[in-house]
Amino acid sequence: MLRVDPAQRARLIEIIRSLAERIAEAKLNGWLGEEEGLRVSLEAARNKLTAMERTRNQSTTRIADLGVPQIRKP
């Protein structure tokens, strides 16, 4: 899965806003197919923004439990 660069967050928000405006225009003009396509793109952009926020909020360091080593005699 490709991850969006966190520095591009503002651009992604602008894309979401633009898509919402284009959906309103398509609805006004009766372009049903165009409206549906834009809704799919809007949902994908919102999902990317949500994933970006989730990734940003997660800790970058994690502890992995490797268990206690066991010494086995040959």
Z-matrix of the N, CA and C atoms (Angstrom, degrees):
N
C 1 1.454
C 2 1.520 1 108.68
N 3 1.314 2 116.03 1 133.24
C 4 1.453 3 120.27 2 177.56
C 5 1.516 4 109.56 3 -79.92
N 6 1.312 5 114.95 4 140.01
C 7 1.466 6 119.81 5 178.49
C 8 1.518 7 109.07 6 -107.96
N 9 1.298 8 114.97 7 141.92
C 10 1.457 9 120.80 8 179.34
C 11 1.521 10 108.75 9 -81.15
N 12 1.310 11 115.92 10 137.90
C 13 1.462 12 121.19 11 177.47
C 14 1.528 13 108.96 12 -64.49
N 15 1.339 14 117.78 13 124.43
C 16 1.472 15 119.94 14 -179.20
C 17 1.528 16 113.44 15 -56.27
N 18 1.315 17 117.33 16 -24.81
C 19 1.462 18 120.06 17 178.53
C 20 1.534 19 111.28 18 -69.01
N 21 1.323 20 117.45 19 -15.74
C 22 1.459 21 122.14 20 -179.10
C 23 1.528 22 112.89 21 -94.67
N 24 1.326 23 117.22 22 11.97
C 25 1.465 24 121.79 23 -177.25
C 26 1.531 25 111.67 24 -57.60
N 27 1.321 26 117.21 25 -45.83
C 28 1.473 27 121.18 26 -179.33
C 29 1.528 28 110.38 27 -61.98
N 30 1.308 29 116.67 28 -39.13
C 31 1.464 30 120.47 29 178.95
C 32 1.522 31 110.80 30 -65.50
N 33 1.324 32 117.30 31 -41.13
C 34 1.457 33 121.36 32 178.47
C 35 1.529 34 111.06 33 -63.42
N 36 1.318 35 117.14 34 -39.46
C 37 1.469 36 120.80 35 176.82
C 38 1.531 37 110.06 36 -63.91
N 39 1.313 38 117.19 37 -39.33
C 40 1.462 39 121.02 38 177.61
C 41 1.536 40 110.60 39 -64.89
N 42 1.313 41 117.45 40 -39.62
C 43 1.465 42 121.88 41 177.49
C 44 1.528 43 110.19 42 -62.06
N 45 1.327 44 116.76 43 -43.32
C 46 1.460 45 121.30 44 179.00
C 47 1.530 46 110.27 45 -61.73
N 48 1.309 47 116.98 46 -43.66
C 49 1.464 48 120.98 47 178.66
C 50 1.529 49 110.87 48 -62.95
N 51 1.315 50 116.34 49 -43.38
C 52 1.460 51 121.28 50 179.55
C 53 1.529 52 111.33 51 -63.63
N 54 1.319 53 116.65 52 -41.83
C 55 1.465 54 120.03 53 178.31
C 56 1.529 55 111.20 54 -61.90
N 57 1.329 56 116.29 55 -40.43
C 58 1.468 57 120.30 56 178.51
C 59 1.530 58 110.45 57 -62.25
N 60 1.324 59 117.39 58 -40.85
C 61 1.462 60 121.17 59 178.12
C 62 1.526 61 111.18 60 -65.90
N 63 1.333 62 116.65 61 -40.58
C 64 1.469 63 120.83 62 179.53
C 65 1.527 64 111.31 63 -67.55
N 66 1.329 65 117.23 64 -33.18
C 67 1.468 66 120.68 65 176.75
C 68 1.526 67 109.44 66 -65.35
N 69 1.321 68 116.32 67 -43.37
C 70 1.473 69 120.35 68 178.75
C 71 1.532 70 110.48 69 -61.58
N 72 1.324 71 116.72 70 -40.81
C 73 1.465 72 120.79 71 178.95
C 74 1.526 73 110.85 72 -65.36
N 75 1.330 74 116.53 73 -43.83
C 76 1.465 75 120.54 74 179.84
C 77 1.530 76 110.66 75 -63.34
N 78 1.319 77 115.95 76 -40.22
C 79 1.472 78 120.24 77 178.66
C 80 1.526 79 110.51 78 -64.33
N 81 1.327 80 116.25 79 -43.02
C 82 1.456 81 121.57 80 179.68
C 83 1.533 82 111.60 81 -60.65
N 84 1.321 83 116.39 82 -38.40
C 85 1.464 84 121.79 83 -177.78
C 86 1.529 85 113.80 84 -89.47
N 87 1.336 86 117.17 85 -2.41
C 88 1.460 87 120.44 86 178.22
C 89 1.520 88 114.12 87 75.91
N 90 1.316 89 117.17 88 24.07
C 91 1.467 90 121.28 89 179.67
C 92 1.528 91 108.52 90 -88.52
N 93 1.318 92 116.95 91 79.44
C 94 1.456 93 121.51 92 -172.29
C 95 1.520 94 113.13 93 -63.28
N 96 1.330 95 117.40 94 -42.12
C 97 1.464 96 120.61 95 179.19
C 98 1.520 97 111.76 96 -64.43
N 99 1.311 98 115.81 97 -43.36
C 100 1.466 99 121.13 98 178.14
C 101 1.526 100 110.82 99 -63.58
N 102 1.322 101 115.22 100 -41.28
C 103 1.464 102 120.00 101 179.31
C 104 1.527 103 110.74 102 -60.91
N 105 1.320 104 116.37 103 -44.77
C 106 1.472 105 119.77 104 -179.25
C 107 1.532 106 111.24 105 -64.35
N 108 1.322 107 116.97 106 -42.48
C 109 1.469 108 120.34 107 178.28
C 110 1.518 109 111.99 108 -61.75
N 111 1.309 110 115.99 109 -41.14
C 112 1.464 111 120.36 110 178.69
C 113 1.527 112 111.32 111 -67.09
N 114 1.333 113 116.64 112 -35.54
C 115 1.471 114 119.77 113 177.27
C 116 1.531 115 111.08 114 -63.71
N 117 1.324 116 116.67 115 -38.89
C 118 1.474 117 120.58 116 177.28
C 119 1.527 118 109.56 117 -63.09
N 120 1.331 119 116.50 118 -44.53
C 121 1.471 120 120.49 119 178.84
C 122 1.524 121 111.46 120 -64.27
N 123 1.328 122 116.16 121 -39.62
C 124 1.467 123 120.35 122 179.20
C 125 1.519 124 110.69 123 -63.37
N 126 1.318 125 117.11 124 -43.77
C 127 1.470 126 120.87 125 179.08
C 128 1.528 127 110.66 126 -62.05
N 129 1.331 128 117.33 127 -41.74
C 130 1.466 129 121.15 128 178.91
C 131 1.530 130 110.81 129 -64.21
N 132 1.317 131 117.02 130 -41.58
C 133 1.469 132 120.83 131 179.43
C 134 1.528 133 110.71 132 -65.47
N 135 1.321 134 116.12 133 -40.85
C 136 1.473 135 118.96 134 177.48
C 137 1.520 136 111.43 135 -64.86
N 138 1.324 137 116.77 136 -38.71
C 139 1.466 138 120.37 137 177.19
C 140 1.524 139 111.50 138 -63.34
N 141 1.336 140 116.91 139 -39.26
C 142 1.468 141 120.43 140 177.29
C 143 1.523 142 110.77 141 -64.17
N 144 1.323 143 116.53 142 -41.67
C 145 1.465 144 120.15 143 179.16
C 146 1.528 145 110.33 144 -63.74
N 147 1.332 146 117.10 145 -41.66
C 148 1.460 147 121.49 146 178.12
C 149 1.527 148 110.54 147 -62.95
N 150 1.328 149 116.44 148 -43.95
C 151 1.465 150 120.52 149 178.61
C 152 1.526 151 110.87 150 -63.58
N 153 1.323 152 116.46 151 -38.51
C 154 1.463 153 120.80 152 178.50
C 155 1.527 154 110.45 153 -63.52
N 156 1.328 155 116.49 154 -43.53
C 157 1.458 156 120.76 155 178.76
C 158 1.529 157 111.00 156 -64.36
N 159 1.316 158 116.25 157 -41.76
C 160 1.457 159 120.86 158 179.87
C 161 1.533 160 110.56 159 -63.06
N 162 1.317 161 116.43 160 -44.04
C 163 1.465 162 121.12 161 179.44
C 164 1.520 163 110.77 162 -64.65
N 165 1.328 164 116.24 163 -39.50
C 166 1.472 165 120.53 164 -179.02
C 167 1.524 166 111.13 165 -65.59
N 168 1.338 167 116.47 166 -33.43
C 169 1.456 168 120.91 167 -177.22
C 170 1.529 169 113.44 168 -82.61
N 171 1.323 170 117.23 169 -14.67
C 172 1.456 171 119.99 170 -179.67
C 173 1.521 172 110.07 171 -79.84
N 174 1.294 173 114.73 172 149.39
C 175 1.460 174 120.20 173 177.01
C 176 1.521 175 109.45 174 -71.47
N 177 1.324 176 116.70 175 142.88
C 178 1.460 177 119.90 176 179.80
C 179 1.517 178 112.14 177 -86.31
N 180 1.311 179 117.78 178 -15.78
C 181 1.456 180 120.28 179 178.19
C 182 1.520 181 109.12 180 -110.78
N 183 1.308 182 113.98 181 135.66
C 184 1.459 183 119.18 182 179.58
C 185 1.512 184 109.10 183 -136.52
N 186 1.305 185 115.45 184 149.24
C 187 1.450 186 121.18 185 178.93
C 188 1.520 187 107.65 186 -99.76
N 189 1.314 188 114.77 187 129.02
C 190 1.463 189 120.02 188 178.17
C 191 1.525 190 108.74 189 -104.43
N 192 1.312 191 115.86 190 124.05
C 193 1.461 192 121.05 191 178.09
C 194 1.524 193 108.41 192 -81.74
N 195 1.316 194 116.10 193 110.28
C 196 1.457 195 121.01 194 -179.60
C 197 1.517 196 112.24 195 -94.91
N 198 1.297 197 116.75 196 -1.61
C 199 1.458 198 120.63 197 179.78
C 200 1.515 199 111.57 198 81.47
N 201 1.307 200 115.52 199 -179.95
C 202 1.464 201 121.76 200 -179.97
C 203 1.527 202 108.18 201 -94.10
N 204 1.318 203 117.44 202 127.92
C 205 1.473 204 118.21 203 -179.75
C 206 1.533 205 111.18 204 -65.15
N 207 1.279 206 116.05 205 141.88
C 208 1.456 207 121.66 206 178.11
C 209 1.521 208 108.58 207 -115.21
N 210 1.317 209 114.17 208 131.48
C 211 1.460 210 119.20 209 178.79
C 212 1.518 211 107.68 210 -94.62
N 213 1.311 212 115.34 211 124.97
C 214 1.450 213 120.06 212 -179.09
C 215 1.523 214 108.79 213 -108.49
N 216 1.327 215 115.86 214 136.60
C 217 1.457 216 119.85 215 178.62
C 218 1.541 217 108.38 216 -87.99
N 219 1.335 218 116.23 217 136.30
C 220 1.479 219 119.35 218 -179.76
C 221 1.495 220 114.66 219 -66.77
